[in-house]
Amino acid sequence: MERERRRRLNLRIKRDLQVWILKRTVFSMVAGMIIGFIILYFFSHRELGETYWQAHITIKRVSDLLVPVMVAAGLAGFLGSLVLLVFFPQKIAGPIYRLERDFCNHLKEGDLTFRFSLRRDDPFQTLPQAINEAVGTLRERVREVARRADAARRALEEGRSEEALRELRGLEEFMRTHLKF
């Protein structure tokens, strides 16, 4: 099977999922920035002295005041964003885990009757439908193979070798055109 190359960035594919991911990422970044701004505000909103001269004596350079505050604000913003982003992958990892656990195990066991589903609030809501349609098509093809093999077996049991041969050739053609293995 030849892999399809991605030619350009396509924002129309799974637009709802892309918007969902973008919203959560932007939200975590904005929350981190707000936390940093709040810390910066509280550190910088203190009185250094009664006169300009006293403040000048207290602070030799502006960087003496701003660097520790900016580092603290940046670190707090980063940690706040990190806390929010810890919960973000769960929305994606959960459906993938269920896909591996439920669907793949049933398919490995040869169970083509299983219907895959996700929780209502999970992303990837079109994935179960696509998987179930693909398995349904495979199920119908396997049924057709079984039907033709059964017809060939019955013809052989009844001594109709020409009809059995015709059924086997039809089965071979069906498998060549509808199944790849």
Kinemage of the C-alpha trace (Angstrom):
@kinemage 1
@onewidth
@group {chain A} dominant
@subgroup {mainchain}
@vectorlist {calphas} color= white
{ca met a 1} P 0.000 0.000 0.000
{ca glu a 2} L 1.469 3.322 -1.054
{ca arg a 3} L 1.505 6.056 1.562
{ca glu a 4} L -0.177 9.299 0.704
{ca arg a 5} L 2.155 12.268 1.079
{ca arg a 6} L 0.966 15.414 2.729
{ca arg a 7} L 1.503 18.247 0.290
{ca arg a 8} L 0.519 21.219 2.410
{ca leu a 9} L -1.004 22.203 5.700
{ca asn a 10} L -4.714 21.480 5.472
{ca leu a 11} L -6.780 23.144 8.175
{ca arg a 12} L -10.059 21.879 6.714
{ca ile a 13} L -9.470 18.270 7.721
{ca lys a 14} L -11.126 17.514 11.068
{ca arg a 15} L -11.729 21.223 11.549
{ca asp a 16} L -13.736 20.732 14.763
{ca leu a 17} L -10.931 18.717 16.347
{ca gln a 18} L -8.306 21.255 15.282
{ca val a 19} L -10.384 24.101 16.724
{ca trp a 20} L -10.868 22.124 19.948
{ca ile a 21} L -7.119 21.547 20.335
{ca leu a 22} L -6.330 25.159 19.450
{ca lys a 23} L -8.825 26.517 21.990
{ca arg a 24} L -7.370 24.452 24.806
{ca thr a 25} L -3.793 25.328 23.922
{ca val a 26} L -4.565 29.047 23.696
{ca phe a 27} L -6.522 28.859 26.960
{ca ser a 28} L -3.572 27.310 28.789
{ca met a 29} L -1.183 29.908 27.335
{ca val a 30} L -3.481 32.806 28.289
{ca ala a 31} L -3.956 31.370 31.783
{ca gly a 32} L -0.171 31.153 32.186
{ca met a 33} L 0.241 34.737 30.991
{ca ile a 34} L -2.446 36.000 33.379
{ca ile a 35} L -0.773 34.235 36.292
{ca gly a 36} L 2.537 35.816 35.298
{ca phe a 37} L 0.973 39.293 34.981
{ca ile a 38} L -0.700 39.013 38.380
{ca ile a 39} L 2.590 38.105 40.026
{ca leu a 40} L 4.380 40.897 38.186
{ca tyr a 41} L 1.703 43.374 39.287
{ca phe a 42} L 1.899 42.412 42.970
{ca phe a 43} L 5.699 42.533 43.014
{ca ser a 44} L 5.871 45.868 41.241
{ca his a 45} L 3.025 47.511 43.176
{ca arg a 46} L 4.987 48.230 46.327
{ca glu a 47} L 6.427 51.458 47.545
{ca leu a 48} L 10.210 51.692 47.470
{ca gly a 49} L 10.629 54.920 49.348
{ca glu a 50} L 8.976 58.231 50.081
{ca thr a 51} L 11.005 60.186 47.558
{ca tyr a 52} L 12.591 59.538 44.235
{ca trp a 53} L 16.035 59.789 45.823
{ca gln a 54} L 15.295 57.032 48.367
{ca ala a 55} L 14.035 54.727 45.607
{ca his a 56} L 17.188 55.470 43.588
{ca ile a 57} L 19.355 54.488 46.534
{ca thr a 58} L 17.347 51.300 47.121
{ca ile a 59} L 17.536 50.196 43.477
{ca lys a 60} L 20.844 50.652 41.683
{ca arg a 61} L 19.480 49.361 38.374
{ca val a 62} L 15.962 48.614 37.113
{ca ser a 63} L 17.082 45.086 36.251
{ca asp a 64} L 17.783 44.475 39.956
{ca leu a 65} L 14.046 44.772 40.527
{ca leu a 66} L 12.619 43.379 37.302
{ca val a 67} L 14.742 40.269 36.680
{ca pro a 68} L 13.699 38.341 39.816
{ca val a 69} L 10.084 39.399 39.359
{ca met a 70} L 10.039 38.410 35.688
{ca val a 71} L 11.674 35.063 36.467
{ca ala a 72} L 9.115 34.382 39.214
{ca ala a 73} L 6.234 35.467 36.962
{ca gly a 74} L 7.480 33.394 34.046
{ca leu a 75} L 8.025 30.347 36.226
{ca ala a 76} L 4.573 30.674 37.796
{ca gly a 77} L 2.981 31.136 34.373
{ca phe a 78} L 4.831 28.121 33.022
{ca leu a 79} L 3.784 25.967 35.983
{ca gly a 80} L 0.169 27.149 35.660
{ca ser a 81} L 0.141 26.270 31.967
{ca leu a 82} L 1.778 22.939 32.715
{ca val a 83} L -0.933 22.063 35.229
{ca leu a 84} L -3.619 22.847 32.641
{ca leu a 85} L -1.832 20.920 29.908
{ca val a 86} L -1.546 17.820 32.105
{ca phe a 87} L -5.295 17.337 31.777
{ca phe a 88} L -5.461 18.195 28.075
{ca pro a 89} L -3.923 14.954 26.653
{ca gln a 90} L -6.441 12.858 28.592
{ca lys a 91} L -9.161 13.871 26.137
{ca ile a 92} L -7.073 12.444 23.309
{ca ala a 93} L -5.437 9.520 25.124
{ca gly a 94} L -8.763 8.135 26.395
{ca pro a 95} L -10.282 7.436 22.970
{ca ile a 96} L -6.995 6.030 21.677
{ca tyr a 97} L -6.764 3.738 24.711
{ca arg a 98} L -10.340 2.506 24.157
{ca leu a 99} L -9.555 1.940 20.476
{ca glu a 100} L -6.576 -0.238 21.411
{ca arg a 101} L -8.291 -2.022 24.294
{ca asp a 102} L -11.747 -2.677 22.886
{ca phe a 103} L -11.658 -2.637 19.125
{ca cys a 104} L -8.203 -4.099 18.476
{ca asn a 105} L -8.702 -6.959 20.942
{ca his a 106} L -12.038 -7.924 19.370
{ca leu a 107} L -10.525 -7.741 15.900
{ca lys a 108} L -7.557 -9.908 16.975
{ca glu a 109} L -10.036 -12.520 18.232
{ca gly a 110} L -11.799 -12.445 14.864
{ca asp a 111} L -14.967 -10.847 16.264
{ca leu a 112} L -16.411 -8.853 13.377
{ca thr a 113} L -19.722 -8.289 15.201
{ca phe a 114} L -18.281 -5.843 17.736
{ca arg a 115} L -19.336 -2.198 17.379
{ca phe a 116} L -16.808 0.398 18.536
{ca ser a 117} L -18.082 3.472 20.386
{ca leu a 118} L -16.728 6.411 22.363
{ca arg a 119} L -18.170 8.474 25.179
{ca arg a 120} L -20.426 11.303 24.077
{ca asp a 121} L -18.014 14.100 25.093
{ca asp a 122} L -14.884 12.508 23.585
{ca pro a 123} L -13.268 14.064 20.529
{ca phe a 124} L -12.967 11.939 17.374
{ca gln a 125} L -16.720 11.266 17.237
{ca thr a 126} L -16.514 10.342 13.538
{ca leu a 127} L -13.888 7.659 14.223
{ca pro a 128} L -16.285 4.983 15.584
{ca gln a 129} L -18.614 5.413 12.623
{ca ala a 130} L -15.764 5.041 10.132
{ca ile a 131} L -14.349 1.997 11.958
{ca asn a 132} L -17.755 0.333 12.236
{ca glu a 133} L -18.439 0.906 8.515
{ca ala a 134} L -15.062 -0.594 7.576
{ca val a 135} L -15.617 -3.631 9.810
{ca gly a 136} L -19.148 -4.000 8.414
{ca thr a 137} L -17.777 -4.107 4.874
{ca leu a 138} L -15.164 -6.663 5.911
{ca arg a 139} L -17.865 -8.708 7.705
{ca glu a 140} L -19.977 -8.806 4.524
{ca arg a 141} L -17.010 -9.893 2.433
{ca val a 142} L -16.126 -12.668 4.877
{ca arg a 143} L -19.773 -13.792 4.809
{ca glu a 144} L -19.636 -13.951 1.002
{ca val a 145} L -16.447 -16.039 1.142
{ca ala a 146} L -18.102 -18.379 3.662
{ca arg a 147} L -21.258 -18.617 1.515
{ca arg a 148} L -19.289 -19.498 -1.630
{ca ala a 149} L -17.084 -21.992 0.225
{ca asp a 150} L -20.205 -23.636 1.670
{ca ala a 151} L -21.787 -23.842 -1.792
{ca ala a 152} L -18.619 -25.493 -3.150
{ca arg a 153} L -18.557 -27.961 -0.219
{ca arg a 154} L -22.223 -28.928 -0.773
{ca ala a 155} L -21.634 -29.401 -4.503
{ca leu a 156} L -18.674 -31.703 -3.772
{ca glu a 157} L -20.686 -33.685 -1.217
{ca glu a 158} L -23.449 -34.186 -3.780
{ca gly a 159} L -20.945 -35.252 -6.438
{ca arg a 160} L -21.318 -32.175 -8.655
{ca ser a 161} L -17.650 -31.523 -9.258
{ca glu a 162} L -18.138 -29.101 -12.175
{ca glu a 163} L -20.413 -26.885 -10.073
{ca ala a 164} L -17.964 -27.092 -7.142
{ca leu a 165} L -15.118 -26.064 -9.436
{ca arg a 166} L -17.185 -23.129 -10.749
{ca glu a 167} L -17.956 -22.035 -7.156
{ca leu a 168} L -14.270 -22.269 -6.183
{ca arg a 169} L -13.226 -20.217 -9.208
{ca gly a 170} L -15.880 -17.639 -8.341
{ca leu a 171} L -14.585 -17.622 -4.769
{ca glu a 172} L -11.038 -17.168 -5.985
{ca glu a 173} L -12.073 -14.252 -8.207
{ca phe a 174} L -14.082 -12.652 -5.396
{ca met a 175} L -11.142 -12.885 -3.009
{ca arg a 176} L -8.724 -11.503 -5.595
{ca thr a 177} L -10.919 -8.466 -6.299
{ca his a 178} L -12.307 -7.749 -2.798
{ca leu a 179} L -9.654 -8.882 -0.304
{ca lys a 180} L -5.966 -8.083 -0.083
{ca phe a 181} L -3.687 -10.210 2.056
